[in-house]
């Protein structure tokens, strides 16, 4: 495996952890203290993080073609 491929795999792994943590926070009682604007921004951030993960997955699949 090439060095840049390893970095992409690590990046995706790190991103998965961040996505899981944000999901857990957003759907916990702790997020009840957020204002509407903050909650909406975090939801938008989560959406974009998921899209970014999809791009990384596609790049990883391409490594094995």
C-alpha positions as CSV (number, residue, x, y, z in Angstrom):
1,X,0.0,0.0,0.0
2,X,1.3,3.4,-0.9
3,X,1.8,6.1,1.8
4,X,-1.0,8.3,0.6
5,X,-3.4,5.4,0.6
6,X,-2.6,4.6,4.2
7,X,-3.2,8.3,5.1
8,X,-6.6,8.2,3.4
9,X,-7.6,5.1,5.3
10,X,-6.4,6.6,8.6
11,X,-8.3,9.8,7.8
12,X,-11.5,7.9,7.1
13,X,-11.1,6.0,10.4
14,X,-10.6,9.2,12.3
15,X,-13.6,10.8,10.6
16,X,-15.8,7.8,11.5
17,X,-14.9,8.3,15.2
18,X,-15.8,12.0,14.9
19,X,-19.1,11.2,13.1
20,X,-20.0,8.7,15.8
21,X,-19.2,11.2,18.6
22,X,-21.2,14.0,17.0
23,X,-24.2,11.7,16.4
24,X,-24.0,10.5,20.0
25,X,-24.0,14.1,21.3
26,X,-26.7,15.3,19.0
27,X,-29.1,12.6,20.0
28,X,-28.3,12.8,23.7
29,X,-30.0,14.9,26.4
30,X,-26.8,17.0,26.5
31,X,-27.7,18.6,23.2
32,X,-31.0,19.9,24.6
33,X,-29.0,22.9,25.9
34,X,-28.1,24.0,22.4
35,X,-29.9,26.9,20.7
36,X,-31.7,26.3,17.4
37,X,-28.9,27.9,15.4
38,X,-26.1,25.8,17.0
39,X,-28.1,22.6,16.6
40,X,-28.8,23.3,13.0
41,X,-25.2,24.1,12.3
42,X,-24.1,20.9,13.9
43,X,-26.6,18.9,11.9
44,X,-25.3,20.6,8.7
45,X,-21.8,19.7,9.8
46,X,-22.8,16.1,10.4
47,X,-24.3,15.9,6.9
48,X,-21.1,17.3,5.3
49,X,-18.9,15.0,7.4
50,X,-21.0,12.0,6.1
51,X,-20.6,13.3,2.5
52,X,-16.8,13.6,3.0
53,X,-16.7,10.1,4.4
54,X,-18.5,8.9,1.2
55,X,-15.8,10.5,-0.9
56,X,-13.0,8.9,1.2
57,X,-14.8,5.5,0.8
58,X,-14.9,5.9,-3.0
59,X,-11.2,6.8,-3.0
60,X,-10.3,3.7,-0.9
61,X,-12.4,1.5,-3.2
62,X,-10.4,2.9,-6.2
63,X,-7.1,1.9,-4.5
64,X,-8.1,-1.8,-5.0
65,X,-9.2,-1.7,-8.6
